[in-house]
């Protein structure tokens, strides 16, 4: 019997699998699945392109990463280089890495996670044509939803069929979800993300302060890095100290129980691609409250498994949260529906199967 040769992939993630971003979380799931299931036919190694440096600090890390990357290409056999790519400086880094892969004769797959595009009438920054070249040279381009396929194709004047839609997937860490809640227990809210304005953390804190006093008991956990001390102080000034907890950064194994305990996962972001936190919330059987940005509507269906809120609008967030805290019946319906959405669309196995087909497409284009 002939044994299929696995596809060997070098996957570039910004901070490595121990990093604290959504891409790192996503590929930590992928790595675990591929190690547990060698029969899938993908062997994947990982390299960090920017490391843990913040801001422009990546400039110090990247030359070392690029040298390491060039050495790997020269000394090991890879079929595909999988480049996780965003906008801004990420485009320049991936342009360099793609060039070395082309010199080595290795197919490249661009996995696009960016969302920060210039608005109509704004000056186009230098990374815009660089990213266009990266797309044109790729064996395959992955985007996370129909919205992003249509948007990027229109922005660059490229045919939509040039892009492959592969939704993010997460491992099923809550197969028994949604778990029943004890009668009278406090409604649990969870925000999992950096405490930044881009993620809407300040909007959420103001929304929590607006919640009516007559609501059933509730408790909110904000899990993420940022100005944790400053947010704690603001919560205390708003009279929320007894109801809001700030955990700081939480390792993946420790945050999964928080999802299982959550009745509502909330994300009032200004922009998103397809946020892993909402997928993990759906997996755990939580009702979702979020802004309708990027591909968020792929996982949150208004009135089915959650409520949409207006960007930068604490009153809108407060109304949605108050509605779900007060209405246990609707909340439980949303929780069950979220679990169904996860099972039907966002299982990790579905994502990996789709990636395998993308790798095969890129290999065919590279012959």
C-alpha positions as CSV (number, residue, x, y, z in Angstrom):
1,X,0.0,0.0,0.0
2,X,1.3,3.4,-1.0
3,X,1.5,5.9,1.9
4,X,0.7,9.5,0.9
5,X,3.7,11.9,1.4
6,X,2.6,14.6,3.8
7,X,2.7,18.3,2.7
8,X,5.5,20.0,4.6
9,X,4.6,23.6,5.6
10,X,6.7,26.3,7.2
11,X,4.1,28.6,8.8
12,X,5.0,32.2,9.7
13,X,3.2,33.7,12.6
14,X,3.9,37.1,14.1
15,X,4.9,36.2,17.7
16,X,5.3,32.4,17.6
17,X,2.9,29.9,19.1
18,X,3.5,31.3,22.6
19,X,2.3,34.8,21.5
20,X,-0.7,36.5,22.8
21,X,-2.6,37.4,19.6
22,X,-5.5,35.9,17.8
23,X,-3.3,34.4,15.0
24,X,-1.1,32.7,17.6
25,X,-4.1,31.3,19.4
26,X,-5.5,30.1,16.1
27,X,-2.4,28.2,15.0
28,X,-1.8,26.8,18.5
29,X,-5.1,25.0,17.9
30,X,-3.9,23.9,14.4
31,X,-0.5,22.7,15.8
32,X,-2.1,20.5,18.4
33,X,-4.5,19.0,15.9
34,X,-1.8,18.2,13.4
35,X,0.4,16.6,16.1
36,X,-2.5,14.5,17.3
37,X,-3.6,13.5,13.8
38,X,-0.6,12.7,11.5
39,X,-3.0,11.0,9.2
40,X,-4.2,14.5,8.1
41,X,-1.2,14.7,5.9
42,X,0.3,18.0,6.9
43,X,3.6,18.5,8.7
44,X,3.8,22.1,10.0
45,X,6.7,24.0,11.6
46,X,6.4,27.5,12.9
47,X,8.6,30.6,12.9
48,X,7.9,34.0,14.5
49,X,8.4,37.0,12.1
50,X,8.3,39.9,14.6
51,X,8.6,38.3,18.0
52,X,7.1,39.9,21.2
53,X,8.4,43.4,20.4
54,X,5.8,46.1,20.6
55,X,5.5,49.0,18.1
56,X,8.6,49.5,15.9
57,X,10.5,47.1,18.1
58,X,10.0,44.4,15.4
59,X,12.8,46.1,13.5
60,X,15.3,44.6,15.9
61,X,13.8,41.1,15.8
62,X,13.0,40.7,12.1
63,X,16.6,40.6,10.7
64,X,17.3,37.7,13.0
65,X,14.1,36.0,12.1
66,X,14.8,36.5,8.4
67,X,18.2,35.0,8.7
68,X,16.8,32.0,10.5
69,X,14.1,31.7,7.9
70,X,16.7,31.8,5.0
71,X,18.7,29.1,6.8
72,X,15.6,26.8,7.2
73,X,14.8,27.2,3.5
74,X,18.3,26.4,2.5
75,X,18.7,23.3,4.8
76,X,15.3,21.7,5.0
77,X,12.7,20.7,2.5
78,X,9.4,22.5,2.5
79,X,6.5,22.3,0.0
80,X,4.7,25.4,1.1
81,X,5.5,28.6,3.0
82,X,2.4,29.8,4.8
83,X,2.6,33.5,5.4
84,X,0.1,35.0,7.8
85,X,-0.1,38.6,6.6
86,X,-1.8,41.8,7.7
87,X,-1.5,45.4,6.6
88,X,1.1,48.1,7.4
89,X,4.6,46.8,8.3
90,X,3.5,43.1,8.0
91,X,3.2,43.6,4.2
92,X,6.9,44.6,4.0
93,X,8.0,41.7,6.1
94,X,6.0,39.1,4.1
95,X,7.2,40.6,0.8
96,X,10.8,39.9,1.9
97,X,9.9,36.4,3.1
98,X,7.9,35.6,0.0
99,X,10.9,36.7,-2.2
100,X,13.2,34.2,-0.4
101,X,10.7,31.4,-0.8
102,X,10.4,32.1,-4.5
103,X,14.2,32.0,-4.8
104,X,14.2,28.6,-3.0
105,X,11.4,27.4,-5.4
106,X,8.9,26.9,-2.6
107,X,5.2,27.7,-3.1
108,X,3.7,30.5,-1.0
109,X,0.2,30.8,0.5
110,X,-0.8,34.2,1.8
111,X,-3.2,34.0,4.8
112,X,-4.6,37.5,5.0
113,X,-5.8,38.7,8.4
114,X,-5.6,42.5,7.9
115,X,-8.4,45.0,8.4
116,X,-6.8,48.4,8.5
117,X,-7.3,49.7,4.9
118,X,-7.2,53.4,4.0
119,X,-10.6,55.0,3.5
120,X,-11.8,56.5,0.2
121,X,-10.0,59.8,-0.3
122,X,-7.2,59.0,2.1
123,X,-3.6,59.0,0.9
124,X,-2.6,55.4,0.1
125,X,0.4,54.4,2.3
126,X,3.4,52.6,1.0
127,X,2.4,49.1,2.0
128,X,-0.6,49.1,-0.3
129,X,1.3,48.4,-3.6
130,X,3.6,46.1,-1.6
131,X,0.7,44.0,-0.5
132,X,-0.7,43.9,-4.0
133,X,2.6,42.4,-5.2
134,X,2.5,39.8,-2.4
135,X,-1.0,38.8,-3.5
136,X,0.0,38.6,-7.2
137,X,3.0,36.4,-6.5
138,X,1.2,34.0,-4.2
139,X,0.2,30.5,-5.2
140,X,-3.0,30.9,-3.2
141,X,-4.5,33.7,-1.1
142,X,-6.7,32.9,1.9
143,X,-9.2,35.3,3.3
144,X,-11.5,34.7,6.3
145,X,-14.9,35.3,4.8
146,X,-17.0,36.5,1.8
147,X,-16.9,40.0,3.1
148,X,-13.1,40.1,3.0
149,X,-12.9,38.3,-0.4
150,X,-15.2,40.9,-2.0
151,X,-13.6,43.9,-0.2
152,X,-9.9,43.0,-1.0
153,X,-10.8,42.0,-4.6
154,X,-12.6,45.3,-5.1
155,X,-9.9,47.4,-3.4
156,X,-7.2,45.9,-5.6
157,X,-9.2,45.3,-8.8
158,X,-8.5,41.6,-8.6
159,X,-10.9,38.8,-9.6
160,X,-12.7,37.5,-6.5
161,X,-12.0,33.9,-7.6
162,X,-8.3,34.6,-6.9
163,X,-9.1,34.4,-3.2
164,X,-10.0,31.3,-1.2
165,X,-12.4,31.7,1.7
166,X,-11.2,29.6,4.7
167,X,-13.0,30.6,8.0
168,X,-11.1,30.4,11.2
169,X,-11.7,27.3,13.3
170,X,-11.1,26.4,16.9
171,X,-10.8,23.1,18.7
172,X,-13.9,21.8,20.4
173,X,-13.0,22.4,24.1
174,X,-16.7,22.3,25.2
175,X,-18.4,19.3,23.6
176,X,-21.1,19.4,26.4
177,X,-22.0,23.0,25.8
178,X,-24.1,24.9,26.5
179,X,-24.0,23.8,30.1
180,X,-27.0,24.4,32.3
181,X,-26.8,27.3,34.8
182,X,-28.0,27.2,38.4
183,X,-31.1,29.2,39.0
184,X,-30.3,32.6,40.5
185,X,-26.6,32.5,39.5
186,X,-25.1,35.7,38.4
187,X,-25.0,36.2,34.6
188,X,-21.4,35.9,33.5
189,X,-20.0,38.3,30.9
190,X,-16.7,37.9,29.2
191,X,-14.5,40.2,27.1
192,X,-11.4,38.5,25.8
193,X,-9.0,40.9,24.1
194,X,-6.5,43.7,24.5
195,X,-7.7,46.6,26.6
196,X,-7.6,49.1,23.8
197,X,-10.0,51.5,22.1
198,X,-9.7,49.4,18.9
199,X,-11.2,46.4,20.7
200,X,-13.8,48.7,22.4
201,X,-12.7,48.0,26.0
202,X,-13.4,51.6,27.1
203,X,-16.8,51.5,25.4
204,X,-17.6,48.3,27.3
205,X,-16.6,49.7,30.6
206,X,-18.8,52.8,30.1
207,X,-21.6,50.4,29.0
208,X,-21.3,48.4,32.2
209,X,-21.6,51.6,34.2
210,X,-24.9,52.4,32.4
211,X,-26.6,49.1,33.2
212,X,-29.7,49.6,35.3
213,X,-29.5,48.7,39.0
214,X,-32.7,46.6,38.9
215,X,-31.2,43.9,36.6
216,X,-30.5,40.4,37.8
217,X,-27.1,39.8,39.3
218,X,-24.2,39.9,36.8
219,X,-20.5,39.8,36.8
220,X,-18.0,40.7,34.0
221,X,-14.5,39.5,33.3
222,X,-12.2,41.5,31.1
223,X,-9.3,39.2,30.1
224,X,-6.5,40.8,28.2
225,X,-3.3,42.9,28.3
226,X,-3.1,46.7,28.3
227,X,-3.5,49.3,30.9
228,X,-5.0,46.9,33.5
229,X,-4.3,49.1,36.5
230,X,-5.9,52.1,34.7
231,X,-9.0,50.2,33.9
232,X,-9.3,48.9,37.4
233,X,-9.1,52.5,38.7
234,X,-11.8,53.6,36.2
235,X,-14.0,50.7,37.2
236,X,-13.7,51.6,40.8
237,X,-14.5,55.3,40.1
238,X,-17.7,54.0,38.3
239,X,-18.7,51.9,41.2
240,X,-18.1,48.6,39.4
241,X,-15.3,47.1,41.5
242,X,-17.5,44.4,43.0
243,X,-18.8,43.3,39.6
244,X,-15.9,43.7,37.1
245,X,-12.7,41.7,37.2
246,X,-9.5,42.4,35.2
247,X,-7.3,39.4,34.8
248,X,-4.5,40.7,32.6
249,X,-3.2,38.3,30.0
250,X,-4.5,34.8,30.5
251,X,-2.8,31.7,28.9
252,X,-4.9,29.8,26.5
253,X,-5.4,26.8,28.9
254,X,-6.6,29.1,31.6
255,X,-9.0,31.2,29.5
256,X,-11.0,28.3,28.2
257,X,-12.7,27.7,31.5
258,X,-13.7,31.4,31.4
259,X,-15.5,30.8,28.1
260,X,-17.3,27.8,29.6
261,X,-18.5,29.9,32.4
262,X,-19.6,32.8,30.2
263,X,-23.3,33.4,29.4
264,X,-22.4,36.3,27.1
265,X,-19.2,37.0,25.2
266,X,-19.0,40.7,24.2
267,X,-16.7,42.4,21.7
268,X,-17.4,46.1,20.8
269,X,-14.5,46.4,18.3
270,X,-14.0,49.1,15.8
271,X,-12.6,46.7,13.2
272,X,-12.1,42.9,13.0
273,X,-11.4,40.2,10.5
274,X,-13.0,37.1,12.0
275,X,-12.2,37.2,15.8
276,X,-11.2,34.0,17.5
277,X,-12.8,35.1,20.7
278,X,-16.3,35.0,19.2
279,X,-15.6,31.5,17.8
280,X,-14.5,30.3,21.2
281,X,-17.5,31.9,22.7
282,X,-19.8,30.1,20.2
283,X,-17.9,26.8,20.9
284,X,-18.6,27.2,24.6
285,X,-22.3,28.0,24.0
286,X,-22.3,31.7,24.9
287,X,-24.7,34.4,23.6
288,X,-22.7,36.9,21.5
289,X,-22.8,40.8,21.6
290,X,-20.5,42.5,19.1
291,X,-20.2,45.2,16.4
292,X,-21.0,44.2,12.8
293,X,-17.5,44.7,11.5
294,X,-15.5,42.6,9.1
295,X,-16.8,39.0,9.1
296,X,-18.4,39.2,12.5
297,X,-21.8,38.6,10.9
298,X,-20.6,35.2,9.8
299,X,-20.6,34.0,13.4
300,X,-23.1,36.4,15.0
301,X,-26.6,36.3,13.5
302,X,-28.7,39.1,14.8
303,X,-31.6,37.8,16.9
304,X,-30.5,34.2,16.4
305,X,-27.4,33.8,18.6
306,X,-26.7,37.3,19.7
307,X,-27.2,41.0,19.3
308,X,-25.3,43.5,17.1
309,X,-24.3,46.9,18.7
310,X,-23.1,50.2,17.2
311,X,-19.4,51.0,17.1
312,X,-18.2,53.4,19.7
313,X,-21.6,53.6,21.3
314,X,-21.8,52.7,25.1
315,X,-25.5,53.2,25.2
316,X,-26.0,50.6,22.4
317,X,-23.9,48.1,24.2
318,X,-25.6,48.7,27.5
319,X,-29.1,48.2,25.9
320,X,-28.0,44.9,24.3
321,X,-26.3,43.6,27.5
322,X,-29.3,44.7,29.7
323,X,-31.7,42.9,27.4
324,X,-29.8,39.6,27.6
325,X,-29.1,39.9,31.3
326,X,-32.8,40.4,32.0
327,X,-34.2,37.8,29.6
328,X,-33.0,34.4,30.7
329,X,-35.2,32.6,28.1
330,X,-33.7,34.6,25.1
331,X,-30.2,34.2,26.5
332,X,-30.5,30.4,26.7
333,X,-31.9,30.3,23.2
334,X,-29.0,32.3,21.9
335,X,-26.5,30.1,23.8
336,X,-27.8,26.9,22.2
337,X,-27.9,28.6,18.7
338,X,-24.2,29.7,19.2
339,X,-23.2,26.2,19.8
340,X,-25.0,25.1,16.6
341,X,-23.2,27.8,14.6
342,X,-19.9,26.7,15.8
343,X,-20.5,23.0,15.0
344,X,-21.8,23.7,11.5
345,X,-19.2,26.3,10.4
346,X,-16.2,26.8,12.7
347,X,-14.8,23.4,13.7
348,X,-11.0,23.2,13.6
349,X,-11.2,20.1,11.4
350,X,-13.2,22.1,8.7
351,X,-10.5,24.8,8.7
352,X,-7.6,22.3,8.4
353,X,-9.3,20.4,5.6
354,X,-9.8,23.6,3.7
355,X,-6.1,24.6,4.2
356,X,-5.0,21.3,2.9
357,X,-6.9,22.0,-0.4
358,X,-5.3,25.4,-0.6
359,X,-1.9,23.9,-0.2
360,X,-2.5,21.5,-3.0
361,X,-3.7,24.4,-5.2
362,X,-0.5,26.4,-4.4
363,X,1.6,23.4,-5.2
364,X,-0.1,22.9,-8.5
365,X,0.5,26.6,-9.4
366,X,4.2,26.2,-8.5
367,X,4.9,23.3,-10.8
